[in-house]
Amino acid sequence: MTLTADDFSILLLTLRAAAIATLLILPVGILAAWHLARHRGTGRTLLETLLSLPLVLPPTAVGLLLLEALRKSGPLGRLLDRAGIEILFTWKAVVLATAVMSFPLLVRPARTAFEEIDPRLLAMGRSLGSGPASVFRRVALPLAWRGILGGTLLAFSRALGEFGATIMIAGSIPGRTQTMALAIFQRTQIGQDRAAMRLVGVTVVIAFAAVWTTEVLTRRRAQKAAA
Amino acid sequence: MIELDVALPLPQFRLHVAATLTADTVAVLGPSGSGKTSLLEAIAGLRPKASGRITLGGEVVMDTAAGVFLPPERRRVGYVPQDSCLFPHLDIRGNVRFGMARGARARIFDEAVAILEIAPLLDRFPTTLSGGERQRVALARAIATEPRLLLLDEPLAAVDPLLKGKILPYLLRVRDTLEIPFLYVTHNAGEARAVAREALVLREGAVMFAGAPDEALRSMSLVDPEARFDNILSGLLGKASGIRETGTLVVGEALFAVPAEETARPGAGAVFSVAPEDVLVSTRPLEGISARNVHPGKVISCEASGGTAWIRITAAQLEWTARLTRPAAEELGLAPGREVWIAVKTHAFRRLR
């Protein structure tokens, strides 16, 4: 089973969109996870629920909400239109849809990792002369990196396979917005099952590698915590 | 000088400590749960709910009435918590260097490492260290930040009968060579007396006593049932006697027979501990006794606590604590002013460290 030039360009487009989406949500997700781990209260619960919504809503529902927000008459769309930025049905829409859908998958493990840090270590860092930002960088991040990396891989895997939200706001334009998940669907629709299977094979390999790495990392973290 | 007027609500009671501490070394005593650790954390700035006023060497670090609350990183206070709290992701070198300012003198690192004898540990990670080693690393880490005040919280668990991992000898060195003032939380009233020049006794969040450590010691058996009263002798090792197994320790003008050590060099400083259980008291001159250390003395005070009588005695120009059973003390008719003799076996002297 060899990949065609078409398969390759679809793979590349998918990897690129997923990578950009993951890189975009990484700083925001880490900061969100840090603040969720540090602060308690109803505000936190509300924010957490909102951030987790993409996990539980049908992806097409999220896609429709994004579509509504981004259409030219919509609140965000008007601003973007004035700035001359076009998102809907471009590769940027693929990035946006996958970013929104993968965000909670990054935040949850990262938040757990931050919560597992003994707060006294953070207090110790402060007492030794480091300000809050410095303690975050020198104590919290190094102690939580496994959880953050695990979450990043999960989010990346999710981004690779995103379908529902993407098709709502980016469509399935070959060579422009058609990712692997979309191409698999489209190929089966027109009876090219063998061509679809080739892409399925690729996704299995990538997903396997990502989940395997996550498992290994989290297991090592659990062992370390037990020791 | 440390001026404290701190209030802090705790689950069991409200901590309120008002005291002016003038000595450079202060022991903080009191039973478990009396608020000692909370007090240290409030001084370090780690208790956001603390209110009142704290000044360290004239600088106000907290004055909630005036809206002043310096964050911990700006208080320049070196805190050594009970459980050491070393950073698990850093090796010992990284831990000690953590709080050093960028332009810090390189000497302070070497000094801290030398005084606490942690050079062999520098490349190891905290999880591989013993409790005593961790405590020393935590103290070195605090010293390396060049603090104006050290806060040291000694865990009760570290008061092990084998005296392994005792921080006390290192603390004496810090006191005598670096001249950093410190507050030292301990359950060992004997140690407190050896280390500190002032004592603060807490009970249920309030100051029960503030003043000379010798006086604080008198009532400690009643205040803190877990308190220990080790007799700490800090002196110079004398020339080894003809017999190899005993050496001598010179404290002031008094001479004591102590177990000889292969590493001991005459003239070197040494700290020994004698448990109060190991001090025998006699009302008659002792003769024909195997104990090598027999000294006449005088009873200063007697306190009974449960079945135990704590007898304070001056002998050989030192103050001793002897622990007797209550019937034994009563039969001997011990009372302040009474002339007695104390006897301590050579092997009851245990070298710290």
Contacts between the chains, C-beta under 8 A, distances in Angstrom:
chain1	res1	chain2	res2	distance
A	118	B	85	7.6
A	120	B	81	6.8
A	120	B	83	7.7
A	120	B	85	5.3
A	121	B	85	6.0
A	121	B	87	6.3
A	121	B	88	7.9
A	123	B	46	4.9
A	123	B	72	7.1
A	124	B	79	7.4
A	124	B	81	7.2
A	124	B	85	4.5
A	124	B	87	7.6
A	125	B	87	7.8
A	125	B	98	7.4
A	126	B	45	7.6
A	126	B	46	7.3
A	126	B	71	6.8
A	126	B	72	4.1
A	126	B	73	5.2
A	127	B	44	5.2
A	127	B	45	7.2
A	127	B	46	6.4
A	127	B	72	4.5
A	127	B	73	7.3
A	127	B	75	7.8
A	127	B	77	6.8
A	127	B	78	7.8
A	127	B	79	4.7
A	128	B	73	7.7
A	128	B	98	5.4
A	128	B	99	3.2
A	128	B	141	6.9
A	128	B	142	7.7
A	128	B	145	5.8
A	129	B	73	4.9
A	129	B	76	7.7
A	129	B	99	4.8
A	129	B	101	7.1
A	129	B	145	5.7
A	130	B	73	5.8
A	130	B	98	7.8
A	130	B	99	7.5
A	131	B	71	7.5
A	131	B	73	5.4
A	138	B	98	7.4
A	139	B	87	6.4
A	139	B	89	7.9
A	142	B	89	4.6
A	143	B	88	7.2
A	143	B	89	5.6
A	227	B	127	6.9
